[in-house]
Amino acid sequence: MRLHRLEVCAFGPYATRQTVDFDALGADGLFLLHGDTGAGKTTLLDAVAFALFGTVPGARADAKRLRCDLAEADLPTEVVLDLTVQGHRLRVARSPEYERPKRRGSGYTRQPAKASLTWLTPPPDGGRTEAVTRSDEVARVVERLLGMNAQQFFQVVLLPQGDFAKFLRSDTKERAELLERLFGTERFAAVEDWFRESRRKRHAELDRRRARVREWVARLAQAAGAEVPEQADRAWAAGLSARARAEVKTARAEEIAARAAWEEARERLHGHRTSAERIRRVRAAHERLGELKCTAPERSGWVSEAEAARRAATVAERATEVSSGEAHHDQVVGQESVAAAMCRELGFADVGLDVEELRERAGELREEAGGLTSLVELAQRQQADRRRIEILDEAVAYDEERIAVVQSKLDGLPEQVSELTRQRELAVDAVARLGGIRAREDELTALLDDVESLPELDGAVAAAREAEIAAVAAHNEARSALLDIRERRLAGMAAELAGELADGAACPVCGSESHPAPAIPTADAVSEEAERSAAEHEVTANRRREKARVARFEAEHRRDATAQRVAGRSSAELTAELADVRAERVKLADRAARSEALAAAVRAAKEEEQRLHSERAAHERSLSESRAERAVLIEAVEERARALDDARGEFPDVPARKDHLLALGAALERLADARMAVVVARRQRDERRRSVSEAAIRAGFATVDDALAAVRPPERIAELDALIREAADAEAAAAGVLAEPELAGVSPDDEVDLTSAEEAEREARARAETAVAAVRSCERTAADVAALVSEFETALDDLAPAEEEFAELDALTNVLGGQGQNARRMSLRSYVLAARLEEVAVAATSRLRSMSQGRYSFVHSDQESKLRVKGGHGLGLDVLDDYSGVIRSSKTLSGGESFIASLALALGLADVVAAETGGALLDTLFVDEGFGTLDGETLDVVMGVLDELRAGGRVVGLVSHVEELRQRIPTRLRVRKSRTGSVLVVGG
């Protein structure tokens, strides 16, 4: 991968569009990006990362604030990157999501994120040449071409500020998480999880099968009535089954004996019951015959009563018809009286006419009423028109009233609309001027704060200059002391080596085992610890010097920028002008706040005026129509009233006269019908009276009253017949019983002992039933025991292979998890990560030895950690110090040593990750900061290693504010910081 060109616009501190030509910068293979603190050096690396993956490294990704606050509102925030990957050149453009001021009105609108990828050369595999415009698809194309994701890219290509040293200083858990992200070893953790989950499921299945065995044991013991043993096996189950079968055999023998005894008792009881029944029947027959002899006179009366009731039944029926005829005659006579009264009420006094005359008079009245039908309809129309006139009178009065009300409202509306319009125009003008007056207020407030802070800033500049002078002097003293100590230690190095010689051991310099004249330490000899302490003191003094220089520059920059903004204006002038501006702002804000309300009031007034005009026109149309219709109706009503007055006569109106004529005709018809019904009813009544007298004589009764006295209801006759029949049947039945052959010789005075026989039979039956129940219980128990033994043995057969399978899976899962037979106590995931870390340590050691002049090398440790950090076992990383031959913790390295160790480790990690992922050839590498911790000699060595990195065409970009690098690296890109945004200057 090689970068060609980068454009940033309104991104980070860059308010305008800035361009970085990587082809020009990387012509020598090494370039420097430098500038003031906070100017935006790291932002350029963030822009590269954002263009490729849509995110930035480290904690800056959490802020999600990439737009420049100083950029113009219409200037878009975007990053454009040209690069070549695997021989294909492409251009990636991205814009983050951000809020910009609305083009119309106040407030902000959200600008959505955008992304596009354009192929500048034919795409790989002959794919589509059109641009890719979906953000997620752009990220997938970039990851596929580079062969790594964003986290891997940040660790391999962009070595972010402070983050590439994080891997060296991190504990084993953090190191494991980083390695897992870089090498994608999640699948090995997934294998461990799969085995653990499988073991959990198999253990649950094993517990289920064991529970099933325990369940069958409990059920078997309960069914057999035995105690649950501590260890239930097949022999225990077989013993329970044999015992159950023996109990069945014993119960069956008892059942046979009990049944025989019960049968004998039943036969004896049957004989006693037969004899007792014969005696009872004889006694009952004698008793029944005696009772029937006593009731003979009563039975004779029942026969006479039944015969008389049957003869009187016909007479009773004729008498009922006579009563019905009498009631009907009385009813029709009453109806005739009612009809005659109705006719009198209707004004007809001559009710004594015969039937034919009444019917003739009713016909004449109906003809007269029919002649009034047309006039009735005319009268109904007259009433409807009069009601309509009343409605029209009310409508005319309402319309006249509403027209007056609406006109009174319309008279004052024009002046109101004009006044509201004038006030609305003033409010709109205030809204337009309010933004400018607020900006002026903010500007004057800031200038007033600047004027008040100038004395304090001058004091800060003086203090910063004094602190810088003191820090420079302290650093010079520390550096002189370090050089002096190093010269003295080099002079006494021979004595230091001689102090480590031992008889019989080879000299590390010449290899000789004899040491005739070892050097003797001088009085001013310096130890390694003294040299290290002096070096650390020099580094600390240099840091303080650099910090003091930066503080002085920032103090001067703040003071100069503030003085430039103030431009010589006094505090009193600014205060007076600010007071005037604030008063104007309050006035305009109050007027602008009413703008929307006034606009709504103007619209409402105009709408009200239009509505009132429409309402008045509608009422005027309605008034005209109502008046015209009323005049026509009044003329028609007056003409129709003259004809109806002649037709109604003495009645209120024509319908009333017609209704009277029809009602009188109907009453005369009813009177004629009633009078005819009276004649017919009288004739029928007389005929029925003669018929009932003749029927009584034929039935053998002297009078009708005698016949009616002998009448009985059908239920009584049926009851008498039943009593007579029952007495005869009872007498015949009793005689028949006594005549039966089997009762011959049986006396009603004989006795039989039935109680003793029944008691003996009940005891024998209870014994037999108990024996049968015992047999069935033993058989059920034996069957249940046999079935449960079979289920128990089946459960044992299922349990054995499950226990063997779980034991094997449990042992394998423990090995994969670092337990059991795993001698190293390392999980599969930790083992893979440790192997990757070992590769990284080997790759990083070659560069670390070069940068430390052969002193340090990385040592990978797979020993079990005392802290037992989850996921970090086997990921120890120490350094071997060749000066002392001791393996030390990487945390004991000094600041400069930590930087070169971290850089070597980051470069080694980059090599291994690139080889592991099979990614594209990485022709570009960035290192962000950290060079300020190196002394001049170490910086030379590190620069030599970086020179080796650019061999073969690789481009290395360094981000640093160290002054010495500006002298070493001719190709530079400087970032200048200002109030209006940072800018880029090549070679500046």
DAGIRA-V285624 format. One record per helix or strand of 3 or more residues. SS is the DSSP state (2 for helix, 1 for strand). FROM is the first residue (numbers start at 1). TO is the last residue. If there is no record, write none. Layout:
BEGIN
SS:FROM:TO, SS:FROM:TO
END
This chain:
BEGIN
1:2:9, 1:18:21, 2:22:28, 1:30:35, 2:41:53, 2:60:63, 1:78:85, 1:88:95, 1:98:101, 1:108:111, 1:114:119, 2:124:126, 2:135:146, 2:150:156, 2:166:169, 2:172:183, 2:186:224, 2:234:294, 2:296:345, 2:355:370, 2:373:411, 2:413:491, 2:493:498, 2:528:566, 2:571:593, 2:595:648, 2:654:698, 2:704:709, 2:714:738, 2:741:743, 2:754:816, 2:828:851, 1:856:861, 1:876:881, 1:886:889, 2:890:892, 2:895:917, 1:924:928, 2:931:933, 2:936:949, 2:951:953, 1:955:959, 2:963:968, 1:972:976, 1:983:986
END
